[in-house]
Structure formats: C-alpha cells, structure tokens
Amino acid sequence: MDTILLVAVTVLTVAVAVLFLMVLALAREIGRVQVRLGPLGARMMDTGPKIEQAGPSFRGLTDHVGRTVGVGGHRDRPQLLLFTAPTCSTCKSLLPGIRAMAKAESDLDIVIVSDGTPEEHRQFLAGSNIGTELSYVDGRDVGIAYQVGTTPYGVILDEHGKIRAKGLCNHMAQVESLLNALETGTPSLQHLHEQAKARAAASA
C-alpha cells in the first residue's frame, strides 16, 4: 500500500511540474503575441476626413457653462473630440474617466460633442459632475462634418487642426490610445502593421 501511495504521489508531483512549465510557456507565447500586435487602440472607421487631413473647423459653439468653444483649426495645444449621444449608456460611463483625463492633461483641450434636445443634455449630464475642466457642446453639425455614425467616437487633432487619430472608444483604454497615437505618430493598429511590413520589406 505504501508503495502504491508513493508512486501516486510521485506521478502527481511530476504532472503538476509539467503543467507549471506548460503555463509558463503559454504565458511567454502570449507575451510574444502582444509584442507583435502592438497596442490595441480605438478601432478606426474608414469614413469622414482622413488621417493627416485638416479636420472641419467650427467657431462660436457654446458649451455647458456658457463658454464660447471652437473645434479644429490652429490652436495652442491638441484637441480631443469625443462624440457622444444622450441615449448612449457607454458614453455616460466614460464621463468620470474623461473628467480625470481633462484634469491630468493640462496640455490637451477636451470637447465632448453631442446631439439632442436641451432636456436630453440635462439628463445626460445629471450627476456627471463635469465642471470647467472640459467642454460639452451640442454640435450636430460637427458630428455630420466628421461623419460620425456611431458613438462614443473619438478624434484627436494636433495644434494645426490635423487629424492624428480617430476611432470608436467604448472604454477609457481606447480613449487613451488616441493620446498615445498623437505622441507616437502611429494613428492605428493597421498603420502599425503597415509600418512593420514596410520596415521588413526595406531590410529584405
């Protein structure tokens, strides 16, 4: 009996060790895949103004606290446009993160662009605690000009009003990927893959 028990314990110990090594190998492969894929950012829709083009410019918009707001054009700092809708629950869930980003990124202007009735805007903003750290505007014409077909959708413009990145933003990681795109000059995952292919072809 003791011999059988000893053999069983030995077999189980070996099995556990093998499983542990397999998990380590799997984790290593996952890491390699993540490195090859690069950052997974906002999914870009191939509509509206293109990357590197100047985005449509608007002046004389009024935000939620009565300030006059401009969209696009030459500016002192980059501008993040986040297109939302009053009935979009995902859009509302982003508001705390967007507020925190607006407070942390002092060199970035954030404008939430929405479309709806005054009552819908009031309901959307209720409890959001949005103050003067960013602007919330009713800008249906802005959404049409940028050909935004779904929300939440982000567009980041540089100081010259050129589009540097854009895409669907269902969570804050995707919003933050737009800022990373501005800093790195890589507007999307597909652009990253194209750059990698170009480098591989050049070195071949």
ZANU-968489 format. One line per field, with one value per atom (N, C-alpha, C): residue number from 1; residue in one letter; atom name; x, y negated, z negated. Coordinates in steps of 0.001 Angstrom, whole numbers, always signed. Example, Ala and Ser with C-alpha at 12.3 -4.5 7.8 and 13.67 -1.06 7.14 Angstrom:
BEGIN
nr = [1:1:1:2:2:2]
rest = [A:A:A:S:S:S]
atom = [N:CA:C:N:CA:C]
east = [+13190:+12300:+13200:+12850:+13670:+12900]
north = [+5690:+4500:+3300:+2250:+1060:-30]
up = [-7800:-7800:-7800:-7080:-7140:-7870]
% end
This chain:
BEGIN
nr = [1:1:1:2:2:2:3:3:3:4:4:4:5:5:5:6:6:6:7:7:7:8:8:8:9:9:9:10:10:10:11:11:11:12:12:12:13:13:13:14:14:14:15:15:15:16:16:16:17:17:17:18:18:18:19:19:19:20:20:20:21:21:21:22:22:22:23:23:23:24:24:24:25:25:25:26:26:26:27:27:27:28:28:28:29:29:29:30:30:30:31:31:31:32:32:32:33:33:33:34:34:34:35:35:35:36:36:36:37:37:37:38:38:38:39:39:39:40:40:40:41:41:41:42:42:42:43:43:43:44:44:44:45:45:45:46:46:46:47:47:47:48:48:48:49:49:49:50:50:50:51:51:51:52:52:52:53:53:53:54:54:54:55:55:55:56:56:56:57:57:57:58:58:58:59:59:59:60:60:60:61:61:61:62:62:62:63:63:63:64:64:64:65:65:65:66:66:66:67:67:67:68:68:68:69:69:69:70:70:70:71:71:71:72:72:72:73:73:73:74:74:74:75:75:75:76:76:76:77:77:77:78:78:78:79:79:79:80:80:80:81:81:81:82:82:82:83:83:83:84:84:84:85:85:85:86:86:86:87:87:87:88:88:88:89:89:89:90:90:90:91:91:91:92:92:92:93:93:93:94:94:94:95:95:95:96:96:96:97:97:97:98:98:98:99:99:99:100:100:100:101:101:101:102:102:102:103:103:103:104:104:104:105:105:105:106:106:106:107:107:107:108:108:108:109:109:109:110:110:110:111:111:111:112:112:112:113:113:113:114:114:114:115:115:115:116:116:116:117:117:117:118:118:118:119:119:119:120:120:120:121:121:121:122:122:122:123:123:123:124:124:124:125:125:125:126:126:126:127:127:127:128:128:128:129:129:129:130:130:130:131:131:131:132:132:132:133:133:133:134:134:134:135:135:135:136:136:136:137:137:137:138:138:138:139:139:139:140:140:140:141:141:141:142:142:142:143:143:143:144:144:144:145:145:145:146:146:146:147:147:147:148:148:148:149:149:149:150:150:150:151:151:151:152:152:152:153:153:153:154:154:154:155:155:155:156:156:156:157:157:157:158:158:158:159:159:159:160:160:160:161:161:161:162:162:162:163:163:163:164:164:164:165:165:165:166:166:166:167:167:167:168:168:168:169:169:169:170:170:170:171:171:171:172:172:172:173:173:173:174:174:174:175:175:175:176:176:176:177:177:177:178:178:178:179:179:179:180:180:180:181:181:181:182:182:182:183:183:183:184:184:184:185:185:185:186:186:186:187:187:187:188:188:188:189:189:189:190:190:190:191:191:191:192:192:192:193:193:193:194:194:194:195:195:195:196:196:196:197:197:197:198:198:198:199:199:199:200:200:200:201:201:201:202:202:202:203:203:203:204:204:204]
rest = [M:M:M:D:D:D:T:T:T:I:I:I:L:L:L:L:L:L:V:V:V:A:A:A:V:V:V:T:T:T:V:V:V:L:L:L:T:T:T:V:V:V:A:A:A:V:V:V:A:A:A:V:V:V:L:L:L:F:F:F:L:L:L:M:M:M:V:V:V:L:L:L:A:A:A:L:L:L:A:A:A:R:R:R:E:E:E:I:I:I:G:G:G:R:R:R:V:V:V:Q:Q:Q:V:V:V:R:R:R:L:L:L:G:G:G:P:P:P:L:L:L:G:G:G:A:A:A:R:R:R:M:M:M:M:M:M:D:D:D:T:T:T:G:G:G:P:P:P:K:K:K:I:I:I:E:E:E:Q:Q:Q:A:A:A:G:G:G:P:P:P:S:S:S:F:F:F:R:R:R:G:G:G:L:L:L:T:T:T:D:D:D:H:H:H:V:V:V:G:G:G:R:R:R:T:T:T:V:V:V:G:G:G:V:V:V:G:G:G:G:G:G:H:H:H:R:R:R:D:D:D:R:R:R:P:P:P:Q:Q:Q:L:L:L:L:L:L:L:L:L:F:F:F:T:T:T:A:A:A:P:P:P:T:T:T:C:C:C:S:S:S:T:T:T:C:C:C:K:K:K:S:S:S:L:L:L:L:L:L:P:P:P:G:G:G:I:I:I:R:R:R:A:A:A:M:M:M:A:A:A:K:K:K:A:A:A:E:E:E:S:S:S:D:D:D:L:L:L:D:D:D:I:I:I:V:V:V:I:I:I:V:V:V:S:S:S:D:D:D:G:G:G:T:T:T:P:P:P:E:E:E:E:E:E:H:H:H:R:R:R:Q:Q:Q:F:F:F:L:L:L:A:A:A:G:G:G:S:S:S:N:N:N:I:I:I:G:G:G:T:T:T:E:E:E:L:L:L:S:S:S:Y:Y:Y:V:V:V:D:D:D:G:G:G:R:R:R:D:D:D:V:V:V:G:G:G:I:I:I:A:A:A:Y:Y:Y:Q:Q:Q:V:V:V:G:G:G:T:T:T:T:T:T:P:P:P:Y:Y:Y:G:G:G:V:V:V:I:I:I:L:L:L:D:D:D:E:E:E:H:H:H:G:G:G:K:K:K:I:I:I:R:R:R:A:A:A:K:K:K:G:G:G:L:L:L:C:C:C:N:N:N:H:H:H:M:M:M:A:A:A:Q:Q:Q:V:V:V:E:E:E:S:S:S:L:L:L:L:L:L:N:N:N:A:A:A:L:L:L:E:E:E:T:T:T:G:G:G:T:T:T:P:P:P:S:S:S:L:L:L:Q:Q:Q:H:H:H:L:L:L:H:H:H:E:E:E:Q:Q:Q:A:A:A:K:K:K:A:A:A:R:R:R:A:A:A:A:A:A:A:A:A:S:S:S:A:A:A]
atom = [N:CA:C:N:CA:C:N:CA:C:N:CA:C:N:CA:C:N:CA:C:N:CA:C:N:CA:C:N:CA:C:N:CA:C:N:CA:C:N:CA:C:N:CA:C:N:CA:C:N:CA:C:N:CA:C:N:CA:C:N:CA:C:N:CA:C:N:CA:C:N:CA:C:N:CA:C:N:CA:C:N:CA:C:N:CA:C:N:CA:C:N:CA:C:N:CA:C:N:CA:C:N:CA:C:N:CA:C:N:CA:C:N:CA:C:N:CA:C:N:CA:C:N:CA:C:N:CA:C:N:CA:C:N:CA:C:N:CA:C:N:CA:C:N:CA:C:N:CA:C:N:CA:C:N:CA:C:N:CA:C:N:CA:C:N:CA:C:N:CA:C:N:CA:C:N:CA:C:N:CA:C:N:CA:C:N:CA:C:N:CA:C:N:CA:C:N:CA:C:N:CA:C:N:CA:C:N:CA:C:N:CA:C:N:CA:C:N:CA:C:N:CA:C:N:CA:C:N:CA:C:N:CA:C:N:CA:C:N:CA:C:N:CA:C:N:CA:C:N:CA:C:N:CA:C:N:CA:C:N:CA:C:N:CA:C:N:CA:C:N:CA:C:N:CA:C:N:CA:C:N:CA:C:N:CA:C:N:CA:C:N:CA:C:N:CA:C:N:CA:C:N:CA:C:N:CA:C:N:CA:C:N:CA:C:N:CA:C:N:CA:C:N:CA:C:N:CA:C:N:CA:C:N:CA:C:N:CA:C:N:CA:C:N:CA:C:N:CA:C:N:CA:C:N:CA:C:N:CA:C:N:CA:C:N:CA:C:N:CA:C:N:CA:C:N:CA:C:N:CA:C:N:CA:C:N:CA:C:N:CA:C:N:CA:C:N:CA:C:N:CA:C:N:CA:C:N:CA:C:N:CA:C:N:CA:C:N:CA:C:N:CA:C:N:CA:C:N:CA:C:N:CA:C:N:CA:C:N:CA:C:N:CA:C:N:CA:C:N:CA:C:N:CA:C:N:CA:C:N:CA:C:N:CA:C:N:CA:C:N:CA:C:N:CA:C:N:CA:C:N:CA:C:N:CA:C:N:CA:C:N:CA:C:N:CA:C:N:CA:C:N:CA:C:N:CA:C:N:CA:C:N:CA:C:N:CA:C:N:CA:C:N:CA:C:N:CA:C:N:CA:C:N:CA:C:N:CA:C:N:CA:C:N:CA:C:N:CA:C:N:CA:C:N:CA:C:N:CA:C:N:CA:C:N:CA:C:N:CA:C:N:CA:C:N:CA:C:N:CA:C:N:CA:C:N:CA:C:N:CA:C:N:CA:C:N:CA:C:N:CA:C:N:CA:C:N:CA:C:N:CA:C:N:CA:C:N:CA:C:N:CA:C:N:CA:C:N:CA:C:N:CA:C:N:CA:C:N:CA:C:N:CA:C:N:CA:C:N:CA:C:N:CA:C:N:CA:C:N:CA:C:N:CA:C:N:CA:C:N:CA:C:N:CA:C:N:CA:C:N:CA:C:N:CA:C:N:CA:C:N:CA:C:N:CA:C:N:CA:C:N:CA:C:N:CA:C:N:CA:C:N:CA:C]
east = [+826:+0:+860:+1904:+2790:+3469:+3823:+4485:+3551:+2292:+1302:+1096:+990:+811:+2002:+3195:+4398:+4453:+4102:+4089:+3061:+1884:+821:+1255:+1867:+2347:+3420:+4301:+5372:+4801:+3822:+3186:+2480:+1758:+1060:+2039:+3151:+4164:+4739:+5029:+5553:+4522:+3246:+2179:+2039:+2072:+1975:+3151:+4344:+5528:+5411:+4914:+4733:+3706:+2580:+1558:+2098:+2911:+3508:+4394:+5192:+6060:+5240:+4130:+3271:+2641:+2223:+1645:+2680:+3902:+4971:+5217:+5242:+5464:+4327:+3086:+1929:+1977:+2336:+2445:+3502:+4591:+5664:+5178:+4412:+3895:+2888:+2046:+1087:+1824:+2895:+3697:+4276:+4753:+5307:+4243:+3040:+1950:+1598:+1557:+1233:+2285:+3547:+4605:+4458:+4113:+3970:+2770:+1662:+460:+589:+1355:+1453:+218:+72:-1047:-2373:-3373:-4699:-5493:-5677:-6318:-7721:-8190:-9530:-9655:-10776:-10982:-11414:-10597:-10843:-11842:-12805:-13772:-13292:-13382:-12864:-13906:-14369:-15315:-14851:-15375:-15051:-13662:-13217:-11872:-10806:-9762:-8720:-7643:-6863:-5692:-4751:-4184:-3263:-3983:-5302:-6057:-6501:-6718:-7246:-8710:-9068:-10458:-11321:-12627:-13541:-13447:-13498:-13331:-14655:-14931:-16165:-15842:-16539:-16369:-17729:-17724:-18949:-19867:-19354:-20167:-20203:-21269:-21404:-21458:-20598:-20568:-21552:-21485:-22463:-22383:-21278:-21179:-21185:-21555:-21713:-20474:-19390:-18177:-18270:-17623:-17540:-16416:-16729:-15793:-15589:-14349:-14033:-13589:-13856:-13416:-12514:-11348:-10421:-9705:-8991:-8218:-6926:-6152:-4886:-5162:-4440:-4660:-3334:-3393:-2179:-1789:-2754:-2477:-3441:-3143:-4022:-5426:-6341:-7741:-8320:-8949:-9632:-11128:-11726:-13168:-13751:-14683:-15352:-16830:-17247:-18630:-19498:-20567:-21454:-22909:-23792:-25233:-25906:-26934:-27582:-28131:-28520:-29104:-28056:-26781:-25698:-25186:-25492:-25068:-23550:-22938:-21471:-20816:-21393:-20857:-20876:-21978:-22089:-21105:-20840:-19904:-18479:-18194:-16855:-16613:-17671:-17536:-16573:-16611:-15646:-14193:-13912:-12553:-12154:-13093:-12808:-12548:-13311:-13076:-11674:-11294:-9961:-8876:-9089:-8114:-7975:-9106:-9080:-8305:-8418:-7696:-6214:-5892:-4493:-3719:-4396:-3722:-3901:-3040:-3167:-2809:-2122:-1738:-2671:-3897:-4877:-6241:-6923:-8301:-9244:-10223:-11189:-12570:-13206:-14554:-15445:-16493:-17491:-18554:-18737:-19682:-20894:-22065:-23271:-24363:-25464:-26596:-27877:-28793:-30048:-30788:-31848:-32643:-32031:-32366:-31857:-32172:-33349:-33715:-32858:-32583:-31724:-30318:-29825:-28500:-28482:-29532:-29601:-29601:-30372:-30423:-29074:-28427:-27136:-26081:-26107:-25104:-25432:-26669:-27079:-26191:-25588:-24729:-23354:-23044:-21737:-20615:-20980:-20013:-19008:-19370:-18487:-18504:-17333:-17216:-16571:-15555:-14897:-13648:-13382:-12173:-12261:-13477:-13672:-14934:-15218:-16408:-17353:-18634:-19692:-20556:-20640:-21379:-22418:-23487:-24490:-24021:-23472:-22848:-23221:-24475:-24924:-24162:-23943:-23236:-21792:-21197:-19821:-19780:-20718:-20782:-21004:-21860:-22107:-20849:-20146:-18935:-17849:-17747:-16745:-17278:-18532:-19191:-19132:-19541:-19574:-20889:-20802:-22003:-22402:-21502:-21797:-21030:-21509:-20860:-20631:-19685:-18744:-17619:-17260:-16241:-15287:-13992:-13002:-12188:-11847:-10963:-9970:-8695:-7703:-7043:-6986:-6420:-5149:-4152:-2943:-3128:-2057:-2148:-2531:-2328:-2654:-4020:-4744:-6076:-6096:-4940:-4892:-5299:-6004:-6435:-5245:-4929:-3805:-4263:-5478:-6026:-7522:-8237:-9680:-10151:-11316:-11840:-12898:-13568:-14556:-13877:-14537:-13957:-14969:-15049:-16007:-15523:-14235:-13698:-12502:-12045:-11016:-9684:-9388:-8140:-8101:-9249:-9295:-9188:-9752:-9587:-8109:-7473:-6058:-5177:-5613:-4825:-4748:-5757:-5720:-4604:-4421:-3329:-1981:-1897:-658:-348:-1395:-1207:-654:-1141:-638:+833:+1219:+2608:+3555:+3093:+3974:+3918:+2865:+2727:+2157:+1634:+1027:-466:-1300:-2715:-3578:-3151:-3984:-3154:-3759:-3090:-2747:-3644:-3380:-2204:-2079:-921:+361:+275:+1443:+1890:+923:+1252:+1854:+1297:+1824:+3266:+3555:+4915:+5863:+5395:+6227:+6520:+5514:+5711:+6700:+6560:+7468:+8909:+9094:+10444:+11016:+10150:+10596:+10978:+10182:+10484:+11772:+11986:+13199:+14467:+14342:+15511:+15771:+14792:+14944:+15921]
north = [+1211:+0:-1260:-1222:-2380:-2619:-1529:-1661:-2301:-1866:-2425:-3913:-4259:-5668:-6508:-5998:-6716:-6945:-5896:-6020:-7062:-7045:-8003:-9436:-9646:-10991:-11449:-10534:-10876:-11258:-10483:-10781:-12133:-12405:-13686:-14854:-14661:-15719:-16027:-14992:-15183:-15874:-15453:-16065:-17547:-17906:-19311:-20112:-19544:-20229:-20460:-19448:-19584:-20668:-20655:-21681:-23080:-23210:-24503:-25005:-24116:-24500:-24873:-24170:-24485:-25868:-26195:-27527:-28612:-28415:-29383:-29561:-28438:-28515:-29259:-29008:-29689:-31184:-31558:-32976:-33667:-32964:-33535:-33767:-32810:-32954:-34089:-34225:-35332:-36662:-36756:-37977:-38285:-37246:-37453:-37944:-37377:-37802:-39262:-39662:-41051:-42005:-41607:-42451:-42589:-41488:-41537:-42372:-42269:-43015:-44498:-44842:-46243:-46672:-47976:-48471:-48319:-47779:-47657:-48893:-49781:-51046:-51133:-52341:-52584:-52084:-51409:-50865:-51985:-52243:-53364:-52986:-53848:-53662:-54457:-53849:-54491:-55415:-56377:-57374:-58744:-59757:-61117:-61540:-62683:-63188:-62163:-62087:-61080:-61547:-60569:-60863:-61776:-62746:-63751:-64882:-64747:-65851:-66819:-68053:-69032:-68715:-68632:-68362:-69589:-69398:-70538:-71458:-72739:-73735:-74441:-74645:-75321:-76381:-77466:-78543:-78947:-79523:-80071:-79063:-77867:-76917:-77337:-77003:-77356:-76074:-76003:-74776:-74833:-73840:-73656:-74711:-75464:-76532:-77915:-77967:-79245:-79789:-79017:-79495:-79292:-80176:-80027:-79057:-78073:-76989:-76871:-76615:-76339:-74900:-74347:-72988:-73052:-72421:-72395:-73719:-73801:-74996:-75048:-76105:-76270:-76626:-75935:-76095:-76100:-76442:-76415:-75006:-74084:-72715:-71759:-70459:-69484:-69490:-68902:-68882:-67478:-66960:-65676:-65923:-65414:-65493:-64121:-64072:-62824:-62982:-62264:-62347:-61374:-61908:-61115:-61343:-60604:-60792:-60684:-61486:-61473:-60110:-59294:-57987:-56878:-57224:-56243:-55985:-54797:-54473:-54317:-53800:-53663:-55033:-55995:-57362:-57914:-57705:-58234:-57552:-56263:-55544:-56056:-56727:-57266:-58594:-59259:-60621:-60752:-59868:-60022:-59951:-59016:-58898:-60098:-60617:-61797:-63006:-63139:-64235:-64143:-62946:-62748:-63045:-62628:-62900:-64400:-65104:-66548:-67275:-66792:-67420:-67091:-65868:-65426:-65951:-66088:-66504:-68006:-68782:-70238:-70791:-69987:-70443:-69883:-69539:-68983:-69603:-70030:-70515:-69365:-69122:-68058:-68665:-68283:-68750:-67539:-67409:-66372:-66961:-66324:-66819:-65896:-66454:-65642:-66225:-65500:-65923:-65492:-66431:-66086:-67332:-67111:-68232:-68748:-69978:-70509:-69596:-68999:-68116:-66848:-66311:-65131:-65432:-66609:-67001:-67132:-67712:-67866:-66496:-65571:-64225:-63515:-63703:-63052:-63569:-64877:-65498:-65385:-64999:-64908:-63931:-64414:-63572:-63319:-63928:-63690:-64476:-65552:-66413:-67064:-67205:-67895:-69383:-69953:-71378:-72116:-72903:-73715:-73048:-71795:-71127:-70714:-70636:-70312:-71002:-70862:-71491:-70433:-70642:-69784:-70670:-70330:-71176:-70358:-71029:-70458:-70800:-69798:-70073:-69068:-69046:-68098:-68290:-69552:-69831:-69339:-69361:-68872:-67368:-66637:-65198:-64847:-65632:-65401:-65663:-66731:-67084:-66021:-65437:-64391:-62996:-62943:-61708:-60626:-61016:-60086:-59322:-58006:-57195:-56459:-56388:-55684:-56327:-56141:-56736:-55656:-55885:-57025:-56899:-58031:-58061:-59216:-58948:-59975:-60387:-61657:-62208:-63118:-62941:-63826:-64663:-65954:-66929:-67517:-67767:-68420:-69931:-70647:-72108:-72803:-72120:-72706:-72266:-71529:-71093:-69845:-69172:-67945:-66745:-65813:-64600:-63658:-63296:-62393:-60983:-60826:-59503:-59650:-58544:-58552:-57118:-56929:-55581:-55456:-54309:-54003:-53927:-54431:-54467:-53940:-52616:-52013:-51953:-52203:-52262:-53198:-53551:-54575:-54167:-52875:-52441:-52849:-52812:-53214:-54736:-55462:-56919:-57272:-56610:-56875:-56483:-55489:-55093:-56215:-57083:-58228:-59195:-59386:-60243:-59602:-58274:-57576:-57722:-57678:-57830:-59213:-60218:-61582:-61671:-61023:-61091:-60274:-59107:-58203:-58415:-59079:-59255:-58035:-57058:-55856:-55903:-56267:-56522:-55311:-54105:-52930:-51672:-50546:-49253:-48886:-49196:-48856:-49673:-50913:-51705:-51103:-50603:-49984:-48760:-47952:-46771:-47167:-48213:-48671:-49163:-49863:-50332:-49162:-48122:-46940:-46220:-46126:-45482:-46274:-47603:-48453:-48303:-48227:-48041:-46681:-45650:-44305:-44245:-44917:-44923:-45693:-46777:-47574:-46846:-45993:-45287:-43978:-43561:-42288:-42442]
up = [+0:+0:+0:-851:-912:+420:+1103:+2409:+3433:+3449:+4376:+4096:+2811:+2430:+2844:+2669:+3047:+4543:+5314:+6782:+7215:+6589:+6936:+6660:+5495:+5146:+6124:+6500:+7448:+8806:+9280:+10570:+10534:+9442:+9323:+9271:+8566:+8490:+9863:+10629:+11983:+12870:+12727:+13532:+13224:+11946:+11551:+12095:+12031:+12548:+14048:+14771:+16220:+16526:+15794:+16005:+15722:+14687:+14345:+15481:+16047:+17160:+18396:+18606:+19750:+19588:+18367:+18115:+18357:+17918:+18162:+19648:+20387:+21835:+22520:+22073:+22648:+22364:+21144:+20795:+21649:+21903:+22732:+24157:+24701:+26061:+26158:+25119:+25104:+25114:+24348:+24337:+25706:+26393:+27732:+28709:+28600:+29484:+29237:+27962:+27631:+28185:+28135:+28677:+30186:+30848:+32303:+32713:+31930:+32275:+31974:+30945:+30557:+29794:+29549:+28756:+29483:+28792:+29376:+29002:+29955:+29658:+30216:+30337:+30834:+32273:+32579:+33915:+34851:+35850:+36748:+37833:+38083:+39149:+40362:+41528:+42737:+43353:+42572:+43066:+42602:+43250:+42840:+43243:+42733:+43042:+42666:+43467:+43282:+42316:+41851:+41028:+41813:+41126:+41670:+42404:+42616:+43203:+42100:+42484:+41527:+41261:+39995:+39647:+39862:+40112:+40247:+39030:+39284:+38223:+37942:+36653:+36246:+35194:+35254:+34290:+33731:+32534:+31966:+31304:+30981:+30233:+28763:+28071:+26656:+25829:+24805:+24012:+22839:+21973:+20896:+19804:+19768:+18769:+19430:+20698:+21382:+22061:+22114:+22770:+24288:+25013:+26474:+26805:+27608:+27906:+29412:+29811:+31200:+31366:+32528:+32857:+34079:+33976:+35108:+35316:+36418:+36725:+35927:+36142:+35420:+33959:+33064:+31647:+30904:+29623:+28803:+28403:+28393:+27976:+28684:+28650:+29301:+28702:+29451:+29017:+29237:+28203:+28294:+28400:+29473:+29657:+29333:+28399:+28068:+28428:+29464:+29935:+29136:+28556:+27712:+28122:+27461:+27650:+26282:+26019:+24705:+24314:+25303:+25001:+24949:+25077:+25113:+23695:+23165:+21797:+21706:+22768:+22783:+22710:+23428:+23406:+21983:+21275:+19918:+18977:+19218:+18351:+18515:+19641:+19879:+19158:+18750:+18230:+17048:+16048:+14938:+15420:+16313:+16847:+17683:+18454:+19286:+18405:+17326:+16381:+15789:+15369:+14783:+15806:+17043:+18098:+18335:+18357:+18600:+17508:+16268:+15160:+15195:+15660:+15666:+16871:+18007:+19249:+19444:+18836:+18912:+20287:+21104:+22441:+23510:+23126:+24056:+23796:+24852:+24738:+25093:+24238:+24479:+24677:+25781:+26087:+26325:+25536:+25763:+26687:+27828:+28833:+28852:+28586:+28507:+29400:+29473:+30308:+29619:+29437:+28776:+28339:+27596:+27098:+25795:+25414:+24135:+22952:+22924:+21827:+21831:+23028:+23128:+22633:+22957:+22478:+20951:+20399:+18940:+18260:+18805:+18223:+18365:+19498:+19729:+18755:+18500:+17638:+16152:+15847:+14439:+13688:+12629:+11812:+12377:+13515:+14137:+13463:+12768:+12076:+13028:+14280:+15220:+14914:+14728:+14446:+15596:+15277:+16305:+16867:+16437:+16911:+18375:+18911:+20324:+20806:+22081:+22653:+23199:+22964:+23505:+24394:+25674:+26606:+27371:+27733:+28629:+30045:+30738:+32034:+33102:+33474:+34503:+35806:+36190:+37443:+37404:+36218:+36085:+36348:+35774:+35994:+37448:+38118:+39544:+40359:+40035:+40785:+40641:+39448:+39221:+39574:+40036:+40478:+39401:+38209:+37090:+37143:+37360:+37495:+36242:+35262:+34027:+32879:+31679:+30506:+29452:+28549:+28474:+29496:+30069:+31118:+30837:+30887:+30585:+31792:+31845:+32880:+32184:+32459:+31851:+32933:+32678:+33606:+33002:+33854:+33344:+33319:+33014:+32883:+34185:+35298:+36603:+37101:+36281:+36664:+37522:+37668:+38479:+37631:+38258:+37569:+37425:+36190:+35930:+35616:+35110:+34815:+34587:+34788:+34538:+34404:+33800:+33674:+32596:+32603:+31572:+30212:+29205:+27856:+26854:+26728:+25823:+24381:+24155:+22790:+22770:+21583:+21460:+22093:+22129:+22751:+24215:+24878:+26279:+26419:+25482:+25493:+25308:+24344:+24072:+25256:+26038:+27205:+28239:+28263:+29177:+28774:+27465:+26993:+27305:+27131:+27472:+28954:+29772:+31214:+31549:+30834:+31046:+30700:+29594:+29136:+30010:+30476:+31220:+32725:+33203:+34638:+35339:+34579:+35152:+34867:+35844:+35581:+35294:+35733:+35506:+35598:+35200:+35258:+36693:+37630:+39025:+39566:+39122:+39524:+38950:+37716:+37087:+37884:+38330:+39128:+40480:+41089:+42372:+42230:+41146:+40897:+40697:+39975:+39748:+41064:+41931:+43230:+44088:+44021:+44811:+44337:+43001:+42477:+42862:+42819:+43194:+44672:+45516:+46949:+47236:+46486:+46709:+46295:+45255:+44780:+45529:+46347:+47081:+48256]
% end
